[in-house]
């Protein structure tokens, strides 16, 4: 049996598009969190506790749902399709302190981020995250 190497290289647009939207959201959640954390580490002089607090304020279903509403019209047709699939997916659980609608919108956004990441469209993730983080900063 051939040994598989762990690689962060993209799997390609077609294969990413065919993935279950909850799987896309699974990886998208991590990528979203990484971008938010990276932004605050690079652009502030906050200590670890303050960084954690600031990032947690932007990485939750309520804030992500608001970001999803704000960027939806700027998504491409393909991205909107992935978004709708993510929003209409059937997760086994939902967040305790969030509305189901917010949770599903956050899942949809994470699905798009996951799709873009697996497709290798990192510049597009940058564009969306700049917009999302910009909105988050305005809200504070």
C-alpha positions, 0 to 999 in steps of 0.5 A: 500500500502506498503511503500518503503524504500529508499535504496542504495542497488544494484538491481542486474546484470540482472535488471541493464542490462535490464535498458535503457542505458540512465537511466544507464548513468543518474546514472552513471554520478553522480557516475563518478562525485562522484568518481572524487570529492572524489579522489581530496578531498582525494588526494589534499589540494585544496580549494573549488574553486580550487577543483571545477575547477579541477573536472570540467576539468575531468567531461566533455564529451571530457575528458570522451570520451578520457577515454572511448577510453582508457579503452574500451579494458579492459572492459568485454564482458558484459561491452562492450555490455552496452557501445555499447548500451549507445553509440548507444542510442538516447538522446533528447539533446547533449552538446552545446560545444562538438562533438556528437561523444564525447557526445555519447562516454561519455554517453557510459562510464556513462552507464557502470558506472551506470550499475556497480553501480546498479549491486553492482560491486563497486570494478570494478568501483574502478578499472576503475576509478583509470585507468581513473583518472590516465589518466586524471592526466597524461594529465594535 
